[in-house]
Amino acid sequence: MGAYRIVLADDHAMFRQCVKDLLEGAGGLKVIGEAGDDLRLLDFFQKEPPDMVIWGISMPNHHGLAATREIKMVYPNVKILILTMHREKEYVDYVLAAGAEGYLLKENADTELFIAVDRIRRGECYVSPLVAGGGTYSSFR
């Protein structure tokens, strides 16, 4: 079995690089592309859809909340992990209802990223404990 292929999408290049370095430092994960906006992100789907997209929902020229639903409709097997600064429950509810498998706060990415990716790879849902309210979303899926 080959490496688990991930595309990163965030409008901050330095943040993307840090996440890429973290992911590629782990065995079995490969960042196959990076995007700073949704148009560039969709280019990766034209070639060969990744196994997972890790992205921010507040990029310019992009509405991540609606785009999550669109990607899941066309590419239902692609896993989506939202990596964001937004703590509001409304964001979590919307993206999970739209089909995202995970919701991770940027402030905890260094300690939770591998946990989130691993759980999502195994078919589970992951929501950062800082927004999950002690497991509120554990049975969402």
NUTOR-173985 format. One record per residue (C-alpha): chain; x, y, z. Coordinates in nm, 2 decimals. Layout:
N
PT   kette        x        y        z
PT       A        X        Y        Z
...
***
This chain:
141
PT   kette        x        y        z
PT       A     0.00     0.00     0.00
PT       A     0.14     0.34    -0.10
PT       A     0.16     0.66     0.10
PT       A    -0.16     0.83     0.20
PT       A    -0.18     1.13    -0.04
PT       A    -0.27     1.47     0.11
PT       A    -0.33     1.81    -0.05
PT       A    -0.29     2.11     0.17
PT       A    -0.49     2.43     0.11
PT       A    -0.44     2.74     0.31
PT       A    -0.38     3.10     0.21
PT       A    -0.07     3.13     0.43
PT       A     0.23     2.97     0.26
PT       A     0.44     2.95     0.57
PT       A     0.17     2.77     0.76
PT       A     0.13     2.52     0.47
PT       A     0.50     2.46     0.48
PT       A     0.50     2.39     0.85
PT       A     0.20     2.15     0.82
PT       A     0.38     1.98     0.52
PT       A     0.70     1.94     0.73
PT       A     0.50     1.78     1.01
PT       A     0.31     1.54     0.79
PT       A     0.61     1.43     0.58
PT       A     0.81     1.37     0.90
PT       A     0.57     1.08     0.97
PT       A     0.58     0.76     0.78
PT       A     0.31     0.68     0.53
PT       A     0.20     1.03     0.46
PT       A     0.28     1.23     0.14
PT       A     0.18     1.58     0.06
PT       A     0.12     1.57    -0.31
PT       A     0.03     1.93    -0.35
PT       A    -0.04     2.27    -0.20
PT       A    -0.29     2.54    -0.28
PT       A    -0.34     2.90    -0.17
PT       A    -0.70     2.92    -0.31
PT       A    -0.98     2.70    -0.42
PT       A    -0.91     2.72    -0.79
PT       A    -0.56     2.58    -0.74
PT       A    -0.70     2.32    -0.51
PT       A    -0.94     2.19    -0.77
PT       A    -0.65     2.14    -1.01
PT       A    -0.53     1.85    -0.80
PT       A    -0.87     1.68    -0.84
PT       A    -0.85     1.69    -1.22
PT       A    -0.53     1.48    -1.22
PT       A    -0.60     1.22    -0.95
PT       A    -0.80     1.30    -0.64
PT       A    -0.60     1.29    -0.32
PT       A    -0.69     1.06    -0.03
PT       A    -0.74     1.37     0.20
PT       A    -0.76     1.74     0.18
PT       A    -0.65     1.95     0.48
PT       A    -0.77     2.30     0.44
PT       A    -0.87     2.63     0.59
PT       A    -1.23     2.75     0.54
PT       A    -1.15     3.12     0.52
PT       A    -0.92     3.15     0.21
PT       A    -0.96     3.44    -0.03
PT       A    -1.17     3.37    -0.35
PT       A    -1.32     3.07    -0.17
PT       A    -1.61     2.98     0.05
PT       A    -1.48     2.67     0.23
PT       A    -1.81     2.58     0.39
PT       A    -2.00     2.54     0.06
PT       A    -1.69     2.40    -0.12
PT       A    -1.68     2.12     0.14
PT       A    -2.02     2.00     0.03
PT       A    -1.93     2.04    -0.34
PT       A    -1.62     1.83    -0.31
PT       A    -1.79     1.56    -0.11
PT       A    -2.07     1.54    -0.37
PT       A    -1.82     1.49    -0.66
PT       A    -1.55     1.30    -0.47
PT       A    -1.72     1.12    -0.19
PT       A    -1.41     0.91    -0.10
PT       A    -1.18     1.21    -0.04
PT       A    -1.15     1.28     0.33
PT       A    -1.17     1.64     0.44
PT       A    -1.00     1.77     0.75
PT       A    -1.08     2.14     0.82
PT       A    -0.78     2.32     0.98
PT       A    -0.90     2.66     1.10
PT       A    -0.89     2.93     1.36
PT       A    -1.27     2.93     1.40
PT       A    -1.40     2.80     1.73
PT       A    -1.77     2.88     1.67
PT       A    -1.99     2.57     1.70
PT       A    -2.18     2.69     1.39
PT       A    -1.88     2.63     1.17
PT       A    -1.82     2.28     1.31
PT       A    -2.19     2.19     1.27
PT       A    -2.20     2.31     0.91
PT       A    -1.88     2.14     0.78
PT       A    -1.95     1.81     0.95
PT       A    -2.31     1.82     0.80
PT       A    -2.15     1.90     0.47
PT       A    -1.94     1.59     0.48
PT       A    -1.61     1.68     0.64
PT       A    -1.46     1.41     0.85
PT       A    -1.26     1.64     1.08
PT       A    -1.23     1.98     1.24
PT       A    -0.90     2.09     1.39
PT       A    -0.80     2.42     1.54
PT       A    -0.48     2.57     1.40
PT       A    -0.36     2.65     1.75
PT       A    -0.35     2.28     1.83
PT       A    -0.23     2.15     1.50
PT       A     0.12     2.06     1.64
PT       A    -0.03     1.82     1.90
PT       A    -0.35     1.70     1.73
PT       A    -0.27     1.68     1.36
PT       A    -0.15     1.32     1.36
PT       A    -0.43     1.20     1.58
PT       A    -0.69     1.37     1.35
PT       A    -0.53     1.23     1.03
PT       A    -0.51     0.88     1.18
PT       A    -0.86     0.87     1.31
PT       A    -1.00     1.00     0.98
PT       A    -0.80     0.74     0.78
PT       A    -0.96     0.47     1.00
PT       A    -1.31     0.60     0.91
PT       A    -1.37     0.80     1.23
PT       A    -1.47     1.16     1.27
PT       A    -1.23     1.39     1.46
PT       A    -1.32     1.72     1.63
PT       A    -1.07     1.92     1.83
PT       A    -1.15     1.88     2.20
PT       A    -1.14     2.26     2.23
PT       A    -1.46     2.29     2.02
PT       A    -1.61     1.94     2.08
PT       A    -1.74     2.02     2.43
PT       A    -1.59     1.70     2.57
PT       A    -1.69     1.47     2.30
PT       A    -2.01     1.62     2.18
PT       A    -1.93     1.51     1.82
PT       A    -1.79     1.17     1.90
PT       A    -2.10     0.99     1.76
PT       A    -2.17     1.23     1.47
PT       A    -2.08     0.98     1.21
***
